[in-house]
Amino acid sequence: MCKWCMKHGAGGKWYLNARNYSNELAESMNLRAYLEEQWRNFEQVYIRKIMGISSIGLGYKLRMPIIGRLIRWSVERMIHSESPNRNPVRADGHFGQVIPIEEAELIMTNLAAEPIIKNYCMCRMMQKGVKDSCCINFGLLSGVIEKLPRFIPENTKVRMTREEAVEALEEQNKKGRVSTVWFQPVPYINAICSCEVPQCGGLRLRMDYGLYTVYKAEYVARVDPDLCQGCKVCVARCQFGAIWFSPTLGRVIIDLKKCFGCGLCRDVCRYNAIRLVPRDEVPGVRGEY
């Protein structure tokens, strides 16, 4: 399991620890003020400065030998901050992990604090100007977002039952979107997003720059060569470039180093040829999150 499981998982996965969803935890951390300031100023997250340097052209700066290492250290420090003085406008302590659809449904059914709401995805709004209500928030954060009209979907019911939230997650899964669960801030959990590359800011920073804004899932996908029919449906579904078709073998191959373990390939396989296995049981990718 990843290091956050060791630290906040109570012996299991961090996102399946009921305490991390509790109103008691949110109150003990005085998170209402943090979340109100973060979400009132959410647009600034995309234009924030790092060590006084604009985030524009980040990729070039990260490749610089000395400055790049300093910037990476500073960014990772902000992303994973557990300091009581962390900056909400920078969204310090806000990062997530990819999870398969069945664990997203488990969270919605048994763990997420109420009220549960759907709201517009900030990533899509900021990068594409598209209003897409594919994010689900819960607990203390729901009350904060409900007071910010620009995030609230128009002409639809905002609050959801647990059953409606599960249906919404399944609908996004069928669209080929990856389920991700989020600390906001660590160790409090209050969101599951249905993410898509490259619109998702977290996945984009991870894939393009190697920053740990989103961790890979606790699983990797494995293909059964005896069941795979080479239909290539899974190849088109993978957002991470981890699957390709081998004409010589007549089946697909999964690059475990690239696999994020989201399960989208498994979910569309008509021949049950793909399954998810725990990442730490696979020697080549054990501990690589």
C-alpha positions in Angstrom: 0.0 0.0 0.0 1.1 3.6 -0.6 2.7 5.7 2.2 -0.6 7.5 2.9 -2.2 4.2 3.7 0.5 3.6 6.2 -0.1 7.0 7.7 -3.8 7.5 7.5 -5.3 4.1 6.6 -5.5 2.6 10.1 -4.0 -0.6 8.8 -5.7 -0.5 5.4 -6.3 1.8 2.4 -6.4 5.5 3.4 -9.6 6.1 1.4 -11.4 3.3 3.2 -10.7 4.6 6.7 -14.1 5.8 7.9 -12.5 8.4 10.3 -11.1 10.3 7.3 -14.7 11.1 6.2 -16.1 12.1 9.6 -17.5 15.4 10.6 -15.6 15.1 13.8 -12.3 15.1 12.0 -13.4 18.1 9.9 -14.4 20.0 13.1 -11.2 19.0 15.0 -9.1 20.4 12.1 -11.3 23.6 11.8 -11.7 23.0 8.1 -14.7 25.1 7.3 -12.5 28.3 7.1 -9.9 26.5 5.1 -12.4 25.1 2.5 -14.3 28.4 2.2 -11.1 30.3 1.4 -9.9 27.6 -1.0 -13.1 27.4 -3.0 -13.7 31.1 -3.1 -10.3 31.5 -4.7 -10.1 28.2 -6.6 -9.3 29.9 -9.9 -6.0 31.1 -8.4 -4.8 27.5 -8.1 -4.2 27.4 -11.8 -2.1 30.6 -11.9 -0.3 30.4 -8.6 3.4 31.1 -8.2 5.9 28.6 -6.9 8.8 30.0 -5.0 7.9 33.3 -6.6 8.0 31.8 -10.1 5.0 31.6 -12.4 3.6 28.1 -13.0 3.4 29.0 -16.7 6.1 27.0 -18.6 6.5 24.7 -15.6 7.7 21.8 -17.7 10.7 23.8 -19.0 11.6 25.0 -15.5 11.4 21.5 -14.0 14.0 20.3 -16.5 16.5 22.9 -15.3 19.2 21.1 -13.2 19.2 23.1 -10.0 16.0 25.3 -10.2 14.0 22.3 -11.4 14.9 20.3 -8.3 14.1 23.2 -6.0 10.7 23.8 -7.8 9.8 20.1 -7.6 10.7 20.0 -3.9 8.6 23.1 -3.3 5.6 21.8 -5.2 5.6 18.4 -3.6 5.9 20.1 -0.2 2.7 22.1 -0.9 0.8 19.2 -2.4 1.4 17.0 0.6 1.5 19.6 3.4 0.0 18.6 6.7 1.1 21.8 8.4 -1.6 23.5 10.5 -0.5 26.7 8.7 -1.0 25.4 5.2 -2.2 27.9 2.6 -5.8 27.2 1.3 -5.5 29.5 -1.7 -2.7 27.3 -2.9 -4.8 24.2 -2.0 -2.0 22.9 0.2 -2.6 19.3 1.2 -5.0 18.6 -1.7 -4.1 15.4 -3.7 -5.8 12.2 -4.7 -5.6 8.6 -5.9 -7.1 6.6 -8.7 -9.6 4.0 -7.6 -11.6 1.4 -9.5 -15.4 1.9 -9.8 -16.3 -0.7 -7.2 -14.4 1.2 -4.5 -15.9 4.5 -5.5 -19.3 2.9 -5.1 -18.3 1.5 -1.7 -17.3 5.0 -0.6 -20.6 6.5 -1.7 -22.6 3.8 -0.2 -21.0 3.4 3.2 -18.4 6.1 3.9 -19.1 9.5 2.4 -20.6 12.0 4.9 -23.8 13.7 4.0 -24.9 15.9 2.3 -23.7 14.6 -1.0 -23.8 17.0 -4.0 -22.7 17.2 -7.6 -21.0 20.2 -8.9 -19.1 21.5 -11.9 -15.6 20.3 -12.4 -13.1 23.1 -11.8 -10.5 21.6 -14.1 -12.8 21.6 -17.1 -14.1 25.1 -16.3 -10.6 26.5 -16.0 -8.9 24.7 -18.9 -11.8 24.4 -21.5 -14.5 26.7 -20.3 -16.8 23.7 -20.2 -19.4 23.2 -17.4 -19.6 19.5 -16.7 -21.1 18.3 -13.4 -18.9 15.2 -13.1 -17.6 15.9 -9.6 -19.3 14.6 -6.4 -18.5 16.2 -3.1 -19.7 15.3 0.4 -19.6 16.3 4.0 -18.5 19.7 5.1 -17.3 20.7 1.6 -20.9 20.3 0.2 -22.2 23.1 2.4 -19.3 25.3 1.3 -19.8 24.7 -2.4 -23.6 25.2 -2.2 -22.9 28.9 -1.3 -20.8 29.4 -4.5 -23.3 29.6 -7.5 -20.6 29.3 -10.2 -20.0 25.7 -9.2 -23.6 24.6 -9.0 -25.2 22.9 -12.0 -28.1 24.8 -13.5 -31.7 23.4 -13.8 -31.0 20.2 -11.9 -31.2 18.9 -8.4 -27.9 19.4 -6.6 -28.1 17.2 -3.5 -28.0 13.5 -4.2 -29.0 10.3 -2.4 -26.4 7.7 -2.0 -28.1 5.6 -4.7 -28.1 8.6 -7.1 -24.4 9.2 -6.4 -23.6 5.6 -7.3 -25.6 5.9 -10.5 -23.8 9.1 -11.4 -20.4 7.3 -10.9 -21.5 4.4 -13.1 -22.6 6.8 -15.8 -19.2 8.5 -15.8 -17.5 5.2 -15.8 -19.4 4.2 -19.0 -18.1 7.5 -20.6 -14.6 6.3 -19.9 -13.7 8.5 -17.1 -11.4 7.6 -14.2 -12.6 7.6 -10.6 -10.3 9.5 -8.3 -10.7 10.1 -4.5 -9.3 13.3 -2.9 -7.9 14.6 0.3 -9.0 18.2 0.8 -6.8 18.7 2.8 -5.1 15.6 4.0 -6.3 13.6 5.9 -9.9 14.7 5.4 -11.7 13.1 2.4 -14.6 14.9 0.7 -14.6 14.3 -3.0 -14.7 11.7 -5.8 -14.1 13.1 -9.3 -14.6 11.4 -12.6 -11.4 12.5 -14.3 -10.2 12.6 -17.9 -6.8 13.2 -19.4 -5.7 15.9 -20.2 -8.6 18.0 -18.7 -7.9 16.8 -15.1 -5.4 19.2 -13.6 -4.1 16.5 -11.2 -3.6 13.8 -13.7 -2.0 16.2 -16.1 0.5 17.3 -13.6 1.3 13.7 -12.7 1.6 12.5 -16.3 3.4 15.5 -17.9 5.6 16.5 -15.0 5.8 13.5 -12.6 4.3 15.5 -9.7 2.4 13.4 -7.2 -0.9 15.3 -7.4 -2.6 12.0 -8.1 -1.3 8.6 -7.1 -1.8 5.4 -9.1 -4.3 2.9 -7.8 -3.6 0.1 -5.4 -4.0 -2.2 -8.4 -2.6 -2.9 -11.8 -4.5 -4.6 -14.7 -3.4 -8.0 -15.9 -4.6 -9.6 -19.2 -5.3 -13.4 -19.5 -3.7 -14.4 -22.8 -6.0 -17.4 -23.1 -9.1 -15.2 -22.9 -8.1 -12.1 -24.8 -9.6 -12.1 -28.3 -7.7 -9.0 -29.6 -10.8 -6.9 -30.1 -8.8 -3.7 -29.0 -11.7 -2.1 -27.2 -9.5 -1.8 -24.1 -6.8 0.0 -26.1 -9.1 2.8 -27.0 -10.4 3.0 -23.4 -7.0 3.4 -21.6 -6.1 7.1 -20.9 -2.6 6.3 -19.9 -1.1 4.7 -23.0 -0.6 1.5 -21.1 -2.2 -1.0 -23.5 -1.3 -1.9 -27.1 -2.2 -4.6 -29.5 0.4 -7.0 -30.8 -0.4 -8.3 -34.3 2.1 -11.1 -33.8 0.5 -12.4 -30.7 -3.1 -11.4 -31.7 -3.8 -10.0 -28.3 -3.2 -6.9 -26.2 -0.3 -6.3 -23.9 -0.4 -4.1 -20.7 2.6 -2.0 -19.7 2.4 -2.3 -15.9 4.8 0.6 -15.5 2.3 2.9 -17.2 -0.9 1.3 -15.8 -2.7 3.4 -13.2 -5.0 0.6 -12.2 -8.3 2.4 -12.8 -10.0 -0.7 -14.2 -11.6 1.0 -17.2 -10.0 -1.6 -19.6 -11.5 -4.4 -17.4 -14.9 -2.7 -17.3 -15.2 -2.8 -21.1 -13.7 -6.2 -21.8 -16.4 -8.4 -23.3 -14.4 -11.6 -22.7 -13.5 -11.1 -19.0 -9.8 -11.2 -20.1 -8.6 -8.4 -17.8 -8.6 -8.3 -14.0 -7.2 -6.1 -11.4 -4.6 -7.4 -9.0 -3.0 -5.7 -6.0 0.0 -3.6 -7.1 2.1 -4.8 -4.2 1.7 -8.4 -5.4 3.4 -7.6 -8.7 7.2 -7.5 -8.3 7.9 -5.1 -11.2 5.6 -2.4 -9.8 5.5 -3.1 -6.1 5.5 0.2 -4.2 5.3 2.3 -7.4 2.4 4.7 -6.8 
